[in-house]
Amino acid sequence: MLFDTHCHLNDEQFAADLDEVVLRARDAGVQQILVPGVDVESSRRAVAIAEKYEGVYAAVGIHPEAAKDVPARDFDSIESLAAHDKVVAIGEIGLDYYWDAAPRDEQQDVFRRQLEMASRLGLPAVVHNRDATADTVRLIETTCPGKLTGVMHCFTGSAEIAMQCIRAGFFISYGGPLTFKNAHNVREVCVKVPLESLLIETDSPYLTPEPFRGKRNEPARVVHVCDKMAELFGMESASLGDRVRNNAYRLFNKVSPL
């Protein structure tokens, strides 16, 4: 049994066949899925999807690409949604200096406020970082130190940064890029991360793993991420899957273990 810890089932690409996508995931052994929001509306959709399907949970938050001119009421809405029984994290939040869709000082303010919210509510944070490593790590280390936990989603950074994040209370999650033919650096870092700090994800509908690159990603394909990680660690896939699923239960402690 596997846990896809990051899957955007609330994306429009799944609007026409969501039932079939969830069924394929279950048939593949993916029994639990976390659906993150990227703004208030997508967070509401994440909660609605979690309500509809057994084993599906939601995270709620404001993504850095939606961080420009965020009204105060949006933070109130996210906090209200976070009270739902099936909301198990604040996310997807963080910094993105690649797209720079919002000024960097605004991104940092929105990120900090949501980290503080996660700490206050006792929920882990699901963190997005693109081309903003120094500021991302600085904020998770200095915002409510000792009171935060979370996951560095779709991690592609160095072993040194991974260990910094782990020391700050964060897990390290790998998705499709772990399987990419030329992603040698990603695999080299992955095997340096302690097994007890690893998670797996798809980031569906994006970052489709080999051998399906170029097609829409979906949660059933987290199996391929698990297989690659197991190969790297010299383990059976079932054993690796059990380890990382139990890690997810430790982090997302509102999730009911199977």
C-alpha positions as CSV (number, residue, x, y, z in Angstrom):
1,M,0.0,0.0,0.0
2,L,1.3,3.4,-1.0
3,F,0.7,7.0,0.0
4,D,0.9,9.7,-2.7
5,T,1.8,12.7,-0.5
6,H,1.3,15.4,-3.2
7,C,-1.3,15.1,-6.0
8,H,-3.4,17.9,-7.5
9,L,-6.6,16.0,-8.0
10,N,-8.3,19.4,-7.8
11,D,-6.6,20.4,-11.1
12,E,-8.9,21.0,-14.1
13,Q,-7.0,18.2,-15.9
14,F,-8.8,15.7,-13.7
15,A,-12.3,17.2,-14.0
16,A,-13.6,14.8,-16.6
17,D,-12.4,11.5,-15.1
18,L,-11.7,11.9,-11.4
19,D,-13.5,8.8,-10.4
20,E,-11.5,6.7,-12.8
21,V,-8.2,8.3,-11.7
22,V,-8.9,7.4,-8.1
23,L,-10.0,3.9,-9.0
24,R,-6.8,3.3,-11.0
25,A,-4.8,4.6,-8.0
26,R,-6.5,2.1,-5.7
27,D,-6.0,-0.7,-8.2
28,A,-2.2,0.1,-8.2
29,G,-2.1,-0.1,-4.4
30,V,-2.2,3.7,-3.8
31,Q,-4.6,3.8,-0.9
32,Q,-4.0,7.3,0.4
33,I,-3.5,10.6,-1.4
34,L,-2.9,14.1,-0.2
35,V,-4.4,16.9,-2.4
36,P,-2.9,20.4,-1.8
37,G,-4.5,23.7,-2.6
38,V,-2.7,26.6,-4.2
39,D,-5.2,29.3,-3.4
40,V,-8.6,29.6,-1.5
41,E,-10.7,28.2,-4.3
42,S,-8.5,25.2,-5.1
43,S,-8.2,24.6,-1.3
44,R,-12.0,24.4,-1.2
45,R,-11.9,21.9,-4.1
46,A,-9.3,19.9,-2.3
47,V,-11.5,19.6,0.8
48,A,-14.5,18.7,-1.3
49,I,-12.6,15.9,-3.0
50,A,-11.3,14.6,0.3
51,E,-14.9,14.5,1.6
52,K,-15.9,12.5,-1.5
53,Y,-13.2,9.8,-1.5
54,E,-12.1,7.5,1.3
55,G,-8.3,7.7,1.8
56,V,-8.0,11.1,0.2
57,Y,-7.0,14.0,2.4
58,A,-6.5,17.8,1.8
59,A,-3.9,20.5,2.5
60,V,-5.0,24.1,2.2
61,G,-2.8,27.1,1.4
62,I,-1.7,29.9,-0.9
63,H,1.0,29.0,-3.4
64,P,3.7,31.6,-4.1
65,E,2.4,32.1,-7.6
66,A,-0.9,33.3,-6.0
67,A,0.9,35.5,-3.4
68,K,0.4,38.9,-5.0
69,D,-1.9,41.2,-3.1
70,V,-3.4,38.5,-0.9
71,P,-6.3,40.0,1.1
72,A,-6.6,39.3,4.8
73,R,-9.8,37.4,4.3
74,D,-7.9,34.8,2.3
75,F,-5.8,33.9,5.2
76,D,-8.9,33.7,7.3
77,S,-10.5,31.4,4.8
78,I,-7.5,29.1,4.7
79,E,-7.5,28.9,8.5
80,S,-11.2,28.2,8.6
81,L,-10.7,25.4,6.0
82,A,-7.9,24.0,8.1
83,A,-10.3,23.1,10.8
84,H,-11.9,20.4,8.6
85,D,-11.3,16.8,9.8
86,K,-9.7,15.8,6.5
87,V,-7.3,18.7,6.2
88,V,-4.0,17.4,7.4
89,A,-1.5,20.1,6.4
90,I,-1.0,23.7,5.3
91,G,0.1,23.8,1.7
92,E,1.2,24.2,-0.9
93,I,3.1,27.2,0.3
94,G,6.6,28.5,-0.2
95,L,8.7,30.6,-2.6
96,D,9.1,30.6,-6.4
97,Y,11.7,33.0,-7.8
98,Y,11.6,31.2,-11.2
99,W,8.2,32.6,-12.2
100,D,8.3,35.6,-9.9
101,A,4.5,35.9,-10.2
102,A,4.5,38.0,-7.0
103,P,7.1,40.4,-5.6
104,R,9.6,38.5,-3.5
105,D,8.9,40.4,-0.4
106,E,5.2,39.6,-0.7
107,Q,6.0,35.9,-1.3
108,Q,8.1,35.8,1.8
109,D,5.4,37.6,3.9
110,V,2.7,35.1,2.6
111,F,4.9,32.2,3.3
112,R,5.9,33.4,6.8
113,R,2.3,34.0,7.7
114,Q,1.2,30.5,6.7
115,L,4.2,28.9,8.5
116,E,3.0,30.7,11.6
117,M,-0.5,29.4,10.9
118,A,0.8,25.9,10.6
119,S,2.6,26.2,13.9
120,R,-0.3,27.7,15.6
121,L,-2.7,25.0,14.4
122,G,-0.3,22.1,15.0
123,L,-0.3,21.1,11.3
124,P,2.7,20.3,9.0
125,A,3.6,22.6,6.1
126,V,3.9,21.4,2.5
127,V,6.7,23.6,1.1
128,H,7.3,24.6,-2.6
129,N,10.7,25.9,-3.4
130,R,11.9,26.9,-6.9
131,D,15.1,28.9,-7.3
132,A,14.6,30.3,-3.8
133,T,16.5,27.9,-1.6
134,A,18.4,30.3,0.6
135,D,15.3,32.3,1.6
136,T,13.1,29.2,1.8
137,V,15.5,27.5,4.3
138,R,16.0,30.7,6.2
139,L,12.3,31.1,6.7
140,I,11.6,27.5,7.8
141,E,14.6,27.8,10.2
142,T,13.6,31.1,11.8
143,T,9.8,31.1,11.8
144,C,8.6,29.5,15.0
145,P,11.8,27.5,15.5
146,G,11.3,24.2,17.1
147,K,7.5,24.3,16.6
148,L,7.3,23.6,12.8
149,T,7.3,20.4,10.9
150,G,6.5,19.7,7.2
151,V,7.8,18.4,3.9
152,M,10.0,19.8,1.2
153,H,7.9,18.8,-1.8
154,C,9.5,17.5,-5.0
155,F,13.0,18.0,-3.6
156,T,15.8,18.5,-6.1
157,G,18.4,20.2,-3.8
158,S,21.7,19.2,-2.4
159,A,22.3,16.7,0.4
160,E,23.5,19.6,2.6
161,I,20.2,21.5,2.1
162,A,18.3,18.3,2.7
163,M,20.0,17.8,6.1
164,Q,19.4,21.4,7.0
165,C,15.7,20.9,6.4
166,I,15.6,17.7,8.3
167,R,17.2,19.4,11.3
168,A,14.4,22.0,11.1
169,G,11.8,19.3,11.4
170,F,11.0,18.6,7.7
171,F,10.8,15.5,5.6
172,I,12.2,15.2,2.0
173,S,9.8,14.1,-0.7
174,Y,10.7,12.8,-4.2
175,G,8.5,12.5,-7.2
176,G,8.9,11.8,-11.0
177,P,12.3,13.5,-11.4
178,L,13.8,10.7,-9.4
179,T,13.2,8.5,-12.4
180,F,14.3,10.9,-15.2
181,K,17.2,9.5,-17.2
182,N,19.5,12.5,-16.8
183,A,18.6,13.3,-13.1
184,H,21.7,11.7,-11.7
185,N,22.2,14.4,-9.1
186,V,18.7,13.9,-7.7
187,R,19.3,10.2,-7.3
188,E,22.8,10.8,-5.7
189,V,21.2,13.0,-3.1
190,C,18.3,10.8,-2.4
191,V,20.4,7.9,-1.2
192,K,22.1,10.3,1.3
193,V,18.8,11.1,3.0
194,P,17.9,8.9,6.0
195,L,15.1,6.5,5.1
196,E,13.1,7.8,8.1
197,S,13.0,11.3,6.5
198,L,11.8,10.3,3.0
199,L,8.4,10.5,1.4
200,I,7.2,9.9,-2.2
201,E,4.7,11.8,-4.4
202,T,3.6,12.3,-8.0
203,D,2.8,16.1,-8.1
204,S,0.1,15.0,-10.6
205,P,-0.8,16.0,-13.2
206,Y,2.8,17.2,-13.6
207,L,6.3,15.6,-13.5
208,T,5.2,12.3,-14.9
209,P,7.8,9.6,-14.2
210,E,9.5,7.3,-16.7
211,P,8.3,5.5,-18.7
212,F,5.3,7.8,-19.1
213,R,6.9,11.2,-19.6
214,G,4.9,13.4,-21.9
215,K,1.6,12.0,-20.6
216,R,-0.6,13.4,-17.8
217,N,0.6,12.2,-14.5
218,E,-1.7,10.6,-12.0
219,P,-1.4,9.0,-8.5
220,A,-1.2,5.4,-9.7
221,R,2.2,6.3,-11.1
222,V,3.7,6.9,-7.6
223,V,4.5,3.2,-7.9
224,H,7.3,4.0,-10.3
225,V,8.8,6.5,-7.9
226,C,8.6,3.9,-5.2
227,D,10.3,1.3,-7.4
228,K,13.1,3.7,-8.3
229,M,13.7,4.7,-4.7
230,A,13.7,1.0,-3.7
231,E,16.2,0.2,-6.4
232,L,18.5,3.0,-5.2
233,F,18.4,1.7,-1.6
234,G,18.7,-1.9,-2.6
235,M,15.3,-2.8,-1.1
236,E,12.2,-4.6,-2.2
237,S,9.6,-2.1,-3.4
238,A,7.0,-3.3,-0.9
239,S,9.4,-2.8,2.0
240,L,10.4,0.7,0.8
241,G,6.7,1.6,0.3
242,D,5.9,0.5,3.9
243,R,8.7,2.7,5.3
244,V,7.8,5.8,3.4
245,R,4.1,5.3,4.1
246,N,4.8,5.1,7.8
247,N,6.9,8.2,7.5
248,A,3.8,10.0,6.0
249,Y,1.7,8.8,9.0
250,R,4.3,10.3,11.4
251,L,4.1,13.7,9.6
252,F,0.4,13.8,8.7
253,N,-0.7,12.6,12.0
254,K,-4.4,13.3,11.3
255,V,-4.4,10.6,8.7
256,S,-5.8,7.3,9.8
257,P,-3.2,4.5,9.2
258,L,-4.4,1.5,7.2
